Amino acid sequence: MDKIVWILGEYDNDSTKNLIKSISEKYPEKKINVISIKPSFKRDFKRLTNKIKNSNVYETFKRVIKILKNRVKSNKEKNHFFNCKFFFVKNYNFSNCKELVENFSIKYVLSCTDSIIPTSLIQSIPMGIWNAHPGENPTYRGLGSSERMLIDGYFPCVCLHLIDEGIDTGPVYKIFYPDYNGVKTFLDVSNKIKETQIESLLSVIDFIQHPSDVSFIDSFLITSNTSHGLNKRDKKQLKKIDLKNLKVLNSY
């Protein structure tokens, strides 16, 4: 079994931190290495504008403030919290990651980044880069997918899939349906999605040891666009929301 679990993420990203913590708890024998883009306020501003365009303004600014607070902490405090090793690169272009891939013979990677991953890096990882997308692929792709599903009246699912050259177009291994019982607010829904994303990525560590048993959902004939609306198969699988009883759209 592989002793090292590789993550593609950001050192100040909550999703990355939560995944690291979960792996440490479930697989204490594993070493965790994270390939992270170097901190940059220019990059932060670009990410901020993209988030505002595709998501909730209030929640986005709360996240930005939290990130800025984390930035002022010392490296010692960060390393102690994460309890893993970080490899900082300028970006995810293959030239920046090539040495890591070759030196460590990286077999698979768990993705916790919303950055575009270049084709050269994708093709260099033999067992793939895995992503837990909060939305129904291929109908709901890209940033803001879970919000669009809520607006259309559906609880978001999480699609565990391999990353390819497109935006959330890679082959889907499994669709995870969060347990939304008892949720009352958008924040409750968001937390359920995040928990399920971690659950799905943790499952990769188990099944990747037996690649011959891995099969993917055939979605070739499913409508592949972001025009909202689901086909008949998906309407049966996804739970319809009663918007009168669930206050999930107050902040939009």
C-alpha positions in Angstrom: 0.0 0.0 0.0 1.1 3.6 -0.7 2.5 5.2 2.5 2.0 8.7 1.2 -1.3 10.4 0.4 -0.8 13.3 -2.0 -3.2 16.3 -2.0 -3.4 19.2 -4.5 -4.7 22.1 -2.4 -3.9 25.4 -0.7 -2.3 25.6 2.8 -4.9 28.2 3.9 -7.9 26.5 2.4 -10.5 25.0 4.8 -11.2 22.1 2.5 -7.5 21.1 2.5 -7.2 21.4 6.2 -10.3 19.3 6.9 -9.2 16.6 4.5 -5.7 16.5 6.1 -7.3 16.2 9.5 -9.7 13.4 8.4 -6.9 11.4 6.7 -4.7 11.7 9.8 -7.6 10.4 12.0 -8.6 7.5 9.8 -5.2 6.6 8.5 -2.7 7.5 11.2 0.0 5.4 9.5 -0.1 7.5 6.3 2.2 10.4 5.5 0.5 13.4 3.9 2.1 15.6 1.3 0.4 18.7 -0.1 1.3 20.4 -3.3 0.2 24.0 -2.7 0.5 27.2 -4.7 2.6 29.9 -3.0 0.6 32.6 -1.2 0.0 35.6 -3.4 -2.3 38.6 -2.8 -2.7 39.0 -6.6 -3.9 35.4 -6.8 -6.2 35.9 -3.8 -7.8 38.9 -5.5 -8.5 36.9 -8.7 -10.0 34.0 -6.6 -12.2 36.6 -4.8 -13.6 38.1 -8.0 -14.3 34.6 -9.4 -16.1 33.5 -6.2 -18.2 36.6 -6.1 -19.3 36.1 -9.7 -20.3 32.5 -9.0 -21.3 32.3 -5.3 -22.6 34.1 -2.3 -21.0 37.5 -1.6 -21.4 37.4 2.2 -20.0 33.9 2.6 -17.2 34.7 0.2 -16.0 37.8 2.2 -16.3 35.8 5.5 -13.9 33.2 3.9 -11.5 35.9 2.7 -11.3 37.5 6.2 -10.6 34.0 7.7 -7.8 33.4 5.1 -6.2 36.8 5.8 -6.2 36.0 9.6 -4.5 32.7 8.9 -1.9 34.5 6.8 -0.6 36.4 9.9 0.1 33.2 11.8 3.7 32.0 11.9 4.9 29.1 9.8 5.6 27.2 13.0 1.9 27.3 14.0 0.8 26.3 10.5 3.1 23.3 10.4 2.1 22.2 13.8 -1.6 22.3 12.9 -1.3 20.5 9.7 1.2 17.9 10.8 2.2 17.2 7.2 4.6 18.3 4.6 4.0 21.1 2.1 5.6 21.5 -1.3 5.0 25.1 -2.6 4.9 25.7 -6.4 4.4 28.9 -8.3 1.4 27.3 -10.1 0.2 23.8 -11.2 1.9 23.9 -14.6 3.8 20.7 -15.2 7.1 22.5 -15.1 6.5 23.4 -11.5 5.3 19.9 -10.5 7.4 17.7 -12.7 10.2 17.2 -10.3 7.8 16.2 -7.5 6.0 13.7 -9.7 9.2 12.1 -10.9 11.1 12.1 -7.6 8.2 10.7 -5.6 6.6 8.5 -8.3 3.2 9.9 -7.4 0.5 7.4 -8.3 -2.7 9.4 -7.5 -3.7 12.7 -6.1 -6.7 14.0 -4.1 -7.8 17.5 -5.3 -8.9 20.2 -2.9 -8.3 23.2 -5.3 -10.6 25.2 -7.6 -7.6 26.1 -9.8 -7.5 24.8 -13.3 -5.1 21.9 -13.5 -3.1 21.7 -16.7 -3.4 18.6 -19.0 0.3 17.9 -18.7 0.0 17.3 -14.9 -3.2 15.3 -15.3 -1.5 13.0 -17.8 1.5 12.5 -15.6 -0.4 10.9 -12.7 -1.0 7.2 -13.6 -4.0 6.6 -11.4 -5.4 10.1 -11.8 -6.3 13.2 -9.9 -9.6 12.8 -8.0 -12.1 15.5 -7.3 -15.3 15.6 -5.2 -17.5 18.0 -7.1 -20.5 19.4 -5.2 -23.0 19.0 -8.0 -24.6 16.5 -10.4 -22.2 15.8 -13.3 -22.4 16.5 -16.1 -25.5 18.7 -15.8 -24.2 21.0 -13.0 -20.5 21.8 -13.6 -18.1 24.5 -12.5 -18.2 26.9 -9.6 -21.6 27.6 -8.0 -23.0 24.2 -9.0 -24.5 23.4 -5.6 -26.1 26.8 -5.4 -27.6 26.3 -8.9 -29.0 23.0 -7.8 -30.6 24.6 -4.7 -32.1 27.3 -6.9 -33.6 24.6 -9.2 -35.1 22.9 -6.2 -32.7 20.0 -5.6 -30.4 19.0 -2.7 -26.8 18.9 -4.1 -25.1 15.5 -4.5 -21.3 15.0 -4.6 -19.8 13.4 -7.7 -16.4 11.7 -7.1 -14.7 11.8 -10.5 -11.4 11.8 -12.3 -10.2 15.2 -13.5 -9.7 15.6 -17.2 -9.1 18.5 -19.5 -12.6 19.9 -19.1 -14.4 21.5 -16.2 -15.9 18.7 -14.1 -16.3 16.6 -17.3 -14.1 13.6 -16.2 -15.6 10.1 -15.7 -17.6 9.7 -12.5 -16.8 6.9 -10.2 -19.6 7.3 -7.7 -22.3 9.7 -6.7 -22.6 10.4 -3.0 -25.9 11.7 -1.5 -25.6 13.6 1.8 -28.0 12.9 4.6 -30.0 16.2 4.7 -32.3 15.2 7.5 -32.7 18.0 10.0 -31.1 20.7 7.8 -32.7 24.1 8.3 -30.4 26.7 6.7 -28.1 27.1 3.8 -25.1 26.8 6.2 -26.5 23.3 7.3 -26.6 22.2 3.6 -23.1 23.6 2.9 -21.7 21.7 5.9 -23.3 18.5 4.8 -21.8 18.9 1.3 -18.3 19.5 2.8 -18.6 16.4 5.0 -19.6 14.3 2.0 -16.8 15.6 -0.1 -14.3 14.5 2.5 -16.1 11.1 2.8 -15.8 10.6 -0.9 -12.1 11.5 -1.1 -11.3 9.2 1.8 -12.9 6.4 -0.2 -10.3 6.8 -2.9 -7.5 5.8 -0.5 -9.2 2.5 0.0 -10.3 1.5 -3.5 -7.2 2.8 -5.3 -5.3 -0.2 -3.9 -7.4 -2.4 -6.2 -7.5 -0.5 -9.5 -8.8 -3.5 -11.5 -12.1 -3.3 -9.5 -12.7 0.4 -10.4 -15.5 1.1 -12.8 -17.1 4.3 -13.9 -20.7 5.5 -14.4 -21.6 5.7 -18.1 -22.7 9.3 -18.6 -22.0 9.5 -22.4 -25.7 9.9 -23.3 -26.6 12.3 -20.4 -27.1 15.9 -21.4 -23.8 17.6 -20.7 -24.4 21.3 -20.2 -25.0 23.9 -17.4 -28.5 24.8 -18.5 -30.0 23.6 -15.2 -32.8 21.0 -15.2 -32.2 17.3 -14.8 -33.2 14.3 -16.9 -35.7 11.7 -15.7 -33.0 9.4 -14.3 -31.6 12.2 -12.1 -35.0 13.4 -10.9 -35.6 10.0 -9.4 -32.2 10.0 -7.6 -32.1 13.5 -6.3 -34.2 14.7 -3.4 -36.6 17.5 -4.2 -36.4 20.5 -1.8 -39.5 22.1 -0.2 -38.4 25.7 -0.3 -41.2 26.8 2.0 -39.7 24.8 4.9 -36.0 25.2 4.1 -34.5 28.7 4.3 -31.6 28.2 1.9 -32.0 31.1 -0.4 -32.1 34.0 2.1 -28.6 35.1 1.3 -28.9 35.2 -2.5 
